[in-house]
């Protein structure tokens, strides 16, 4: 009976089962935050130095370098390393993160430090 219904619809039973599993797979994927978060590098400092981010979902972090020399957003804890040229902006996709604090630095100016606080 099931194979007749599948044949009637023009698809195999296997194809119908695959289609039924797709929505469950999409629901299991972590959501992406609606709005990007912003971080600025100004005078060799991160602004803000502590940035609250959503725990448990992916998010987009826009890092803008307002300085006159290149900087580098780097975090061993977040496994990210990306150069931000002077006057430029980069996009860093992060998450989902467990609740906690994650340190990052400007690797070109290691006294420049910041913290992402996942809540």
C-alpha positions as CSV (number, residue, x, y, z in Angstrom):
1,X,0.0,0.0,0.0
2,X,2.8,2.5,0.9
3,X,4.7,1.7,-2.3
4,X,1.5,2.3,-4.3
5,X,1.1,5.8,-2.7
6,X,4.7,6.6,-3.4
7,X,4.4,5.5,-7.0
8,X,1.2,7.5,-7.3
9,X,3.0,10.6,-6.1
10,X,5.8,10.0,-8.7
11,X,8.5,9.5,-6.0
12,X,10.0,6.5,-4.3
13,X,9.4,5.8,-0.7
14,X,13.1,6.5,0.0
15,X,12.6,10.0,-1.4
16,X,9.6,10.7,0.7
17,X,11.5,9.6,3.8
18,X,14.4,11.9,3.0
19,X,12.0,14.8,2.6
20,X,10.4,14.0,6.0
21,X,13.9,14.1,7.7
22,X,15.0,17.5,6.3
23,X,12.8,19.6,8.6
24,X,14.1,17.7,11.6
25,X,17.7,18.3,10.5
26,X,17.0,22.0,10.0
27,X,15.5,22.3,13.5
28,X,18.6,20.7,15.0
29,X,20.9,23.3,13.4
30,X,21.8,26.2,15.7
31,X,20.0,29.5,15.0
32,X,21.8,32.6,13.8
33,X,21.4,35.8,15.8
34,X,19.2,38.3,14.1
35,X,21.6,41.3,14.4
36,X,25.4,41.4,14.1
37,X,27.4,42.5,17.1
38,X,30.0,45.3,16.7
39,X,33.5,45.7,18.0
40,X,35.8,48.6,17.2
41,X,39.6,48.8,17.5
42,X,40.4,52.4,18.4
43,X,43.7,53.7,19.7
44,X,45.0,50.2,20.2
45,X,42.0,49.3,22.4
46,X,38.9,47.2,21.8
47,X,35.6,49.2,22.2
48,X,33.9,47.8,24.2
49,X,36.5,45.7,26.0
50,X,33.8,43.4,27.3
51,X,31.1,42.4,24.9
52,X,28.1,40.3,25.8
53,X,27.2,37.7,23.2
54,X,24.4,35.1,23.0
55,X,25.2,31.7,24.3
56,X,23.9,28.7,22.4
57,X,23.5,30.3,19.0
58,X,25.7,31.4,16.1
59,X,26.3,35.1,15.7
60,X,28.1,37.5,13.4
61,X,30.7,39.8,14.9
62,X,31.7,42.9,12.8
63,X,35.2,44.1,13.8
64,X,36.1,47.6,12.6
65,X,39.7,48.9,12.7
66,X,39.6,52.7,13.1
67,X,43.4,52.9,13.5
68,X,46.0,53.8,11.0
69,X,47.8,50.4,11.1
70,X,46.7,46.8,10.7
71,X,45.4,44.9,13.7
72,X,44.5,41.2,14.2
73,X,41.5,39.8,16.0
74,X,42.8,36.6,17.6
75,X,41.5,34.2,20.1
76,X,42.9,30.8,21.0
77,X,39.8,29.9,22.9
78,X,37.5,30.8,20.0
79,X,40.0,29.4,17.4
80,X,39.9,32.6,15.3
81,X,42.6,34.7,13.8
82,X,41.8,37.4,11.3
83,X,43.7,40.5,10.2
84,X,41.8,43.8,10.1
85,X,43.5,46.4,7.9
86,X,43.5,50.1,8.8
87,X,40.1,51.6,8.1
88,X,38.6,48.3,7.3
89,X,36.0,46.0,8.8
90,X,35.9,42.2,8.9
91,X,33.2,39.7,9.7
92,X,33.8,36.9,12.1
93,X,31.2,34.1,12.5
94,X,31.2,32.6,16.0
95,X,29.2,30.2,18.1
96,X,27.3,28.5,19.3
97,X,29.3,29.2,22.5
98,X,28.8,27.7,26.0
99,X,28.1,30.3,28.7
100,X,31.4,31.7,29.9
101,X,34.1,34.2,29.1
102,X,36.3,34.1,26.0
103,X,39.5,36.2,25.7
104,X,40.7,37.8,22.5
105,X,43.7,40.1,21.6
106,X,45.1,42.2,18.9
107,X,48.1,39.9,18.1
108,X,50.0,42.9,16.5
109,X,49.6,44.9,19.8
110,X,49.3,42.2,22.5
111,X,48.5,44.7,25.2
112,X,45.1,45.2,23.4
113,X,42.8,42.7,25.0
114,X,39.1,42.0,25.2
115,X,36.5,39.5,26.5
116,X,33.4,38.0,25.0
117,X,30.9,37.1,27.7
118,X,28.5,34.4,26.5
119,X,25.2,34.5,28.4
